[in-house]
Amino acid sequence: MFVTRHTHVVDIVLADKLWHLYDVAYRGLAELAVTREMLYRSEFDEAIADPTNRLWVLWDDSTPVAMTLVATDIGSTRYLSRAYFEHHYPDHMRRGAVHYIMWLVVHPGHAARGALVRLAREGMALEASEGALLVFDSPEMNQPGITGGFAEMAARSARSVAGPAPVHHLETQHYFAIDFGALQQHDDTVQLQVPESSSR
């Protein structure tokens, strides 16, 4: 196995191979995560063609088995707030060193073979050499709490290439739903209860 680095991918044959890997890796996730984790094909093509993005691919012979895309211009990602990072990490922003892992995917058939760790290390070595603030997020299925999960794997990969770089938890976002449809399942004679005023 070997790793290649790409920018501005517009070759349709390569793009198709990478899309196939991306599609297979995300299959089933749509039913497990409330957020839309998977890009549409047009968004995927736009991301790999963006010259400010770094694409790392792990190959098994002529087949891509894992890849990660790192955005070096967070303003072009539409996922992160520039204002937040300008306020909290002004030095990194001035240096253009706030980068974002847009995805890190592994073919299910290679997940147990260390592909994820190998690919993460390859990409992180460059980020470490630039003193980047490497931002990533993870759905609850891969990160059930603040510790462990994907964050721990990333921390281990970072330590292996650059020493004990701290991993900061930035934010937790919760999703809620008000189910008005559930009201229609009740008997129409049941009234919503409004508490009486406590003032007398």
Disulfide bonds with the S-S distance in Angstrom:
none
